[in-house]
Each structure stands twice: as structure tokens, then as C-alpha cells.
Amino acid sequence: MAEKWDKVRAELSHAFSTNSTAEVFTTEDLALLERVADAVVKRGMTAPATVFLESLGPMNFLGSQALYFLTPIVEWAFNAKEVEQVARLLERRDTISRLITIIDTKSAPQAPPQGASAR
């Protein structure tokens, strides 16, 4: 009987775990995040996008599940592979912070090259 409870306890502790295994971003994932960041910076929406993403952070997993649910509708307007990729990325807790970092890096003022004089 004790073995049965130990097995149930072990399975439940894993089922409700909030720690995820460390996953590495693929080159396709990084390319998609870069495209999103480029679009945000190009449109001058760095500050609103950052605030929106930071407020959305705790809800990213729920957003991914909603995207899976809405995939048949969303596929009419967007590439099916990218929709699945975005949903998969939103399942990860570190995606939002990574996207914010990329946006901040791309929107930072560029320093003039060394040796260039300020005339």
C-alpha cells in the first residue's frame, strides 16, 4: 500500500511542477523572435510592446493554449507552421523575456564608430 502512495505522490508532484527542463532556442525560433523584434522597432512601438509583453508574461502558457485552440481560424491569415511555432514558443516561460531583450537591444541607440568625429 505504501508503494502505491509513493508512486501516486511522485506522479502528482511531477504533474503540477512549474519547473520546466531547460530547452534551447532553435535557429528558427530565434529567427522568428528577431523578425517580431524588427517589426516592433521599425514601427516605433518599443515601449508599448515592452509594457504589453511584461504584463502578458504570466499568461503566456494560457495564450499558447488559446492559439492551439484557434489554429484552424488563424491559419486562414497566417502560415500554419509559424502559428504552431509561436504556440510552442509561448509554452516556454523564458520566451517573453528573451523577446523583450531582443527588442531592447535592437532599439538601443547605436554608438558612432570609433574614429568618427562629431562635427
N, C-alpha and C positions, 0 to 999 in steps of 0.2 A: 504494500500500500504506500509506503514512504517513497519508493522508487517512482511510482506513478505521479505523486505530488511534485517530486523533484523535476520530473520531465515536464509536467504542466507549467510549473513555475519558470523553468528555463525557456520554454517556448513563449510564454506570455511576456517575459522580460525582453525578449528579442522583438516580439510583435509590436510593442509600444516604445521601442527605443527611438530616441531622437537623434542619436549619433549615426551618421552615415559613413560608409567607407570612403576613404579618400579617392576620388576619381580625378583623372587628369583630363583637362580640356583637349579635345582633338583639334587638329588644324582647321577642320570645317567649323567647329564650334567657335573657335577664335576668329575665324574669318567672318562669321555671321555677327558676332559681337562687334567687330571692327566696323562692319557695314552699318549697323544700327548706330554706333557712336558717331561715325562720319555724317550720317543723316541728321542726327541731333545737333551736332556742332555746325554743320552747314546752314541749318535753318535758324541758328542763334537761340536755340532752346535749351542751352546747357543748364541754367539754373532751374527752370521749371521741371525739366526731365529728372534732374538730380533729386529734387524735393519729392517728385512723384515716385521715383524708384525707391527712395529711402522709406517713404510711407507704405509702399507696397511690399517691402521686404518680408515681413512676417506672413504675408498672404501668398507668396509665390507658389507654394505647392498647391494651394487651392486653385490658383489661376491655371496651373498646368492641367489639373483635372478637368476644369471647365473647358479648356482648349481641346482636350481629348473628346469631351462630350460634343463640342460644337464643330469638330473637324469636318463632318460632311457638309456643313454650311460654309465654313471658312474656306474650304478647298475650292469653291467657285471663284474666289477672288485671289487666292494666294497659292503658291506652289505647295503641293501636298507634302513633299519631302521637308521643306523648310518649316511647315506647320508642325510636323512631328518633331523636328529638331528643336524648335522653340519650346514645345511642351516638355520635351526631355530635359532641356536646359533649366526650365523653371522648376523642375523637381529638385534641383540641387540648391542648397542654401547659399552657396558661395557665388552663384551666377550674378545676382543683383549687385553685390559688392564689386565683383570683377568688372561688370559693365560700367558702374559709376567711376571706377578707377580709370578705365579706358577713356571715358568721356572727359574726365578732368584732365588727363594727360593731353588729349587732343585739343582741348580748349585753352590750355595754358599758353600765355604769351611766349612767343619764340624769341630767344635772345639773339641779337645780331651776331654774325660771325666774328670771331676774333680778328683783329687787324682792321676791321671796318671802322672808319672814323665817323663820328656823329657830326655832320656839318650843318 
